[in-house]
Amino acid sequence: MSLKAFHIVFVLSTILLCFGFGAWAIHDRLQGGGVVEFVLGLLALAGGLAMMVYFKAVLKKLRDISTF
C-alpha cells in the first residue's frame, strides 16, 4: 500500500471516528449527561469538519501521484 493510499484510509477513518464520537457524546448529553459531554461532542464534530477540509486539500495536492 502506498503512502497516499494509507493516508486516504487513515484520514477517512479519522473523519468517521470524529463524527461517531461527536454524535455519541451529544446523544449522551441529551440522555442526561453533563456539559462536558456536550463540549466534547461539539469539539469532535468541529474536528471532523476540519479533517474534511484537510482531506480535500490533500487530495488536490496529491492528485498527480499514483494511489497504488
C-alpha positions in Angstrom: 0.0 0.0 0.0 1.4 3.4 -1.0 1.8 6.3 1.4 -1.0 8.1 -0.5 -3.4 5.1 -0.1 -2.5 4.8 3.6 -3.1 8.5 4.1 -6.5 8.4 2.4 -7.6 5.4 4.6 -6.2 6.9 7.8 -7.9 10.3 7.2 -11.2 8.8 6.3 -11.2 6.6 9.4 -10.3 9.7 11.5 -13.3 11.6 10.0 -15.6 8.7 10.8 -14.3 8.4 14.3 -14.7 12.1 15.0 -18.3 12.2 13.7 -19.1 9.0 15.5 -17.7 10.2 18.8 -19.3 13.6 18.4 -22.7 12.0 17.8 -22.3 9.6 20.7 -21.2 12.4 23.1 -24.1 14.7 22.2 -26.6 11.8 22.4 -25.2 11.1 25.9 -25.7 14.7 26.8 -29.3 14.6 25.7 -29.8 11.5 27.8 -28.8 13.3 31.0 -25.1 13.6 30.7 -23.1 16.7 31.8 -21.9 19.7 29.9 -18.5 18.1 29.4 -20.0 15.6 27.0 -21.7 18.3 25.0 -18.5 20.3 24.7 -16.5 17.2 23.7 -19.2 16.3 21.2 -19.0 19.8 19.6 -15.2 19.7 19.5 -15.3 16.3 17.9 -17.8 17.4 15.2 -15.6 20.5 14.6 -12.6 18.2 14.3 -14.4 16.1 11.8 -15.3 19.1 9.7 -11.7 20.3 9.9 -10.5 16.9 8.8 -12.8 17.0 5.8 -11.2 20.3 4.7 -7.8 18.8 5.2 -8.8 15.7 3.2 -9.9 17.8 0.3 -6.7 19.8 0.3 -4.6 16.7 0.4 -6.5 15.1 -2.4 -6.0 18.2 -4.5 -2.3 18.3 -3.7 -1.7 14.6 -4.3 -3.9 14.1 -7.4 -0.9 13.5 -9.7 0.6 10.8 -7.5 -0.4 7.2 -8.2 -2.5 5.6 -5.4 -1.1 2.1 -5.9 
